[in-house]
């Protein structure tokens, strides 16, 4: 058996140690992804696109990036006050939301509470993590993360390695549920299990309904009764939402503001918002969560013109975590702080920039400059001028060592999805994670849509 010799990335000593362990032991007869492929839950989510090993996150890195993410979250939540005179509507308009979306978000922000819940998409450039997007919403994938960890631990060499190094993982769905219970505490009954409706629009539910039914069923493991349904399936007996004959305590929202442009969906949302306003049901999470997870808010944090609004510790976090990100406007500051013509800057630095719409999700509408023809790039940037788009400096992910199918190691490039929930008395709000991996170092976006494979994350030990 031969093992490919790779340069040792500064971050992942455990990745190399695990590869060396595999190279020194005879084959076990087990395949590392066998249990994952046998899981109906995981194959529904990821087919058979699983990595042959996990990603490793040192305890120091884990605690540092989680603290940075909490700082960024609080900064994002403070933007209405710091930049827009306290107006949530003004922030919504600034990040490109239309009047209907702005009105819904402003209305929702007047009800209940909003606690941290989200997934940070990060690349590690060999020196530290860089935040590409911060998806702050209840409409998150990844509730199967712990299932991947458990499936991978069925592979004896990995189980031995994890035990020897004292590694752990966090249950993402458990952190989601705990955050939901805290955010919607006023609507959680004390004498029975809460009834939680996992809801998306009819169009979306036709596609993701099977996965949301799995989600709803898994809530039983956390003391809740889950029912997955489309928004239009909710009825309102005495103003309270009901589905499948059960009064609903919490609506776990999977629809997004961008899904509500359809008049039918908007009309179906109205009685739900009224019920929330009357305190008859909890909505998790509030619609304004999407405002703070908008890509445009990262551009506001990154922009040179706002630096005097932050203290030295906040600026250090911004500089450490955020790549240069700017709205596509005729004039802006470059990474050195000089005022430049944005189109000319984008053309001169095409290979170092990526163009992203602020309002879309899942990698839709993104153009990587290094993958585009010059004429196409110029057209895209020019068309985006003064619209809901940002330009972001390219982050090159460092190579990470992973077992390959031949018994050696291969270089992969990772998009880390790390989850953040509400802090608890016994933890810092870290909600586990997963990674999407590509063999292409120049890939525009490491995502399932671009052919990535998926793996779990263990943390602890000396990585």
Secondary structure, DSSP 8 states (H G I E B T S, - for coil): ---------TT-HHHHHHHHHHHHS---S--TTHHHHH-HHHHHHHTT-B-SS-EEE-HHHHHHHHHHHHHHHHHHHHHHHHHSTT-HHHHHHHTT--HHHHHHHHHHTTSS-----EEEEEEE-SSSEEEEEEEESS----TTHHHHHHHHTTSHHHHHHHHHHT-B---HHHHHHHHHHHHTGGG--SSS-EEEEEEE-HHHHHHHHHHHHHHHHHGGGGTEEEEEEEGGG-EEETTEEEETTEE-SEEEE---GGGGGSHHHHHHHHHHHHHHHTTSSEEES-TTHHHHTSHHHHHHHH-GGGGGGS-HHHHHHHHHHB--EEE--SEEE-TTS-EEEHHHHHHHTGGGEEEEESS--TTTT-EEGGGS-HHHHHHHHHHHTTSSEEEEE-----EEEEE-TTSSEEEEEEEEEEEE---BTTB--EEEEEEEEES-TT-S--SGGGT-EEEEEEE-S--
